[in-house]
Amino acid sequence: MNPKFWNRYTTLQIGNKIITSNDLDIYFNVKTDTKGTADIAEVSIFNLSDTTKQSIYQGMRVNLRAGYKDDYGTIFIGEVDEMEDESDGADIKTTITCLSDMKKFFGKTMNKTYPAGTKLVDIAKDQIQFAGITVFKIDDNPKTIERAVSLTSATNLGTNLTQIAEMLDYTLTERRGSVLLVKKTGGVAEGFVLNSDTGLLEVKSVLKRFEGEKAQTAENTPEYHFEIKSLLIYNLAQGSIIDLDSKTAGKKLCRVESCEFVSNQQVHITNMKLKIL
């Protein structure tokens, strides 16, 4: 095993307060996907001081970084949603549930009319900016609206953006606090090869089989082809385009469709679902 994977490391920043795994045990489960929903992080800290707990409140900004002592980075950005204590043997476990910025789409409305001929991607950019979220990447597309469209206080931006993604046949997802709206075959090229040397632990093929020359269509194309387990790789996220290299799968160019980061007493891993491009 590469020596860089030996020393686990985690930092949790809540507001201006930074807690590290050098000081306290920090466990987490972060779930992300490409379905346009908010990412969720559950972070458990053992024996957190009462003073620190009293300083944490709903809506505080959160930045969770994880990896290894000499190589770690952000795996989640969002806000505190809930916090609770529970006894765990002789310890007190404080679990903080956080939601990513994508939730802002589903809590915002706007009043605006877009004239006929406006590009759908420009409408999406405008609404993302209104929601106060950063754009990571939006693939251009010439498709426009044929007649004027008015948004009102009854229009949920999350629903509207999801519809725009469907009209463009795009994927709407979030990437560490920023929005990604890209073609179904698009994403973020990472230049990363996932193999046993870079942390790959397990590959499970879930590719659907077809008889004869039957073509894959939108109805029968699998959502993903491989379930992957690796040591924790912080710099991969939903929408990442990577090279998978394993004895089971061979060499394949894939996109990360969902990503789960898990750290506890037993493991410090990334679970991914990959789709062949």
N, C-alpha and C positions, 0 to 999 in steps of 0.2 A: 504493500500500500504506500502511496505517496506520503512522505512524512508531513506534508502540509495539512493532511486530514487528521492528525493526531490530537491537536489541541482545540477543542470546541470553544467557541466564543460567541456571546450574545450581548447586545446592548439594547436597552429600551429607553427611549426618550419620550417623556410625557410633559408637555409644556417645556419648561427649562430644566426639569429634573432628569438626570441620566442615571440609570441603574445598570450595572454590568454583572455578568456572570462571575466576575472575580469576587464580587461582594455577596451575592445571594444566588440561590438556585433559581433559574428562569426556564420554564418550559413553555412551549407554544405549539399551536396548530393554526396554520394560515391556509385558507382555501381560496383559490382563484379559478376563473374559467373564462371562456370566450362567449358567454351567453348574455352579456350586457347587464349582469347583476352586480351588486356591490360585493367586493371581496370582504371576507370575514376573518378576523384574527382573534383567537382566544389565547391570552397570555397569562400564565400562572406564575406567581412569585411567592416564594416561601419566606415567612417571617418578616414581612415588610413592616417597617415601623408605623406606629399609629400616626405620627406626625406626617409622614409621607402620604399615607392613605387619606388623611383629612384634607390634603392639598389637591387631591385628584377629583375632578368633577366631569360630568357629561359634557361632551363637545370639545374637550381639550385635544390638541393636536398630538398625534402619536407617530413615532418613527421607530420601527423595529428593524434592527440590523443583526445579521447572523452569519456564521461561517466558521472560520478558524482563526487562530490568534494572529497570523500574519496575512490573512486574506478573508475579509468579511465585508458585507455591504448590505444595503437596504433591501428587505423583502416585503415590507408593508408600510404604507403611509395612509393615515386616516384620522379618525376621531374616536375618543372614548364613548361607548354607548352604555355599558353597564359594568358594575363592579360588585363582587360578593366575596365574603370570607367563608371558609369552612375548615373544620378541624381535620388534620391528616396525621394521625398518630400524635406525636408530641409537638407537631408543627401546626402553624396556621397558614393555609394556602389562600392567597388572594388571587382571584381570577378576574381579569379585566377583558371584557368583550369589546372589540373595536370594529367599526364599519368603515369601509373605504369611501372616498369622495364620490363614487358613482351614486351613492344614495341621494346626493343633492339633486340629481336629475328627477328623482321620483317625488321630491318634495317641493319642486318649483313649477310655476306657471308663468306665462308672459303674454302680454297683449301686443300683437304686432301683425301686420299684413305684409306678405311677400308677393310682389307682382308676378304676373305670368312671365315665364322666361328665366326666372331665377334658378340657378343651379342648385340641385339638392345638396351637394357638398358645402355650398356657401351657406345654406340654411342651417345645416348641421354645425358648421363652425360658429355661426352667430349664436346658436342656442347653447353650445358648449361654453362659449365666452360669457354669456349671460349667467350661466350656472356657476361661474367662477372657477372653472376647472381648466387646467393646462392641456393643450393639444400636443400629444407626442408625435402622431403621424396620421394624416388623412390622405388616402389615395385620391387623386383627381379623377373626375368623371364628368363628361359633358351633359349628362342627363339633366333636364330642367322640368319645372312644373308647367303644365299647359295652361292653367288658369290661376288667378290669384288665390292665395291660401291665407286665411286669417286664423291666428292663434288667440285664444281667450283665456280667461282665468280658469276655465273648465278643462283646458288642455294641459295634460301632464307631459313635461318635457321628456321624461324617461320613455313613456309610451311612444311619443312622437319620434324620438331619435331611433328607437327600435324599428319603427315603421320605415323610416328613411333608409336604414341599413338593409331592410328586406327589399325595398324598391330598387336599391342599387345592387342587390345580391352581394352585400358586404358583411363583414364580421365587425360587430361593435364590442369592444372590450376595454378594460382598464389596465394600465401598466404602471404600478407604483405611483398612483395619484394623478396620472395623465391618461388622456383618452386616445385609443387606437381605433380608427375606422378604416378598414382595409379590405381589399378584395379577398374572396374566399381562399385564394391561393397565395395571398400576400402575407406580410408580417414584417418582422425586424430581423434582418440577416445578422447573426451574431458572430459568424466565423468560428463557431465552436464545434469541436468534434467530441461527441459523448462516447467514450469507450471505457474500458476497465482502468486505464491509466488516469482518466479524468474523473473517476468516481462512480462509473456504472456498476450496479450490483446485480440487477435482475431485469430481464426482458420477457414479457408475456405477449404473445401474438394474439390479437383478437380480430384479425382480418376476416371478413365475411367471404365465403367462397361462392362462386357463380358457376353454373353449368355451361359447358361449351363456350361459345363466343358472346354470351349475353353481356351487353354493355352495362356499365354502372350508370345509374341515373340519379337525379336528385333524391328520388324516393328510396333507392337501395344502397347508395354510397354510405359506407360506415362513417360515423362521426369521428372515429379515431381507429387506428390500426394496432397500436402497441400500448401496453401499460408498462411503465418504467419505474424502477426503484433505483435511486442513486444516493451516494453520500450527499450532504447538503451542498447545493450549488446555487449560491445567492443571485448570480447574475443572469439566470434564466427566468423567464416569466411567460405568461400566456401571450401568444403571438410571436414568440421567438422562433426563428428558423435555424435549425441546427443540422449537423451531420451525425446520424446515428451509425455506429460501427460496432457490431457485435456478431458473435458466432451464430446466434439465433436468428437475427434479422438481416445479417449481411450489412452492406453499406447503403443507407437510404437518406435522402434529404427529407426532413420532416418539419412540421410546425407543432409547437406546443399548444394543445387545445385546453388543457387544464393543468394546474400546478398546485401541489399541496406541500407545504413545508412543515415538518414535524420534528420537535425536539423534546425529549423527556429523559428519564434516567437510563432507558435502554437504547434509544436511537437518536440520531441527528441526521435526518434524511430529507430527500425531495422525492415525492411521488408525482409522476407526470403521465399524461395521456398524449400520445403523438399521432399525428396524421401524416401519411405519406403525401408529398407534393408531386 
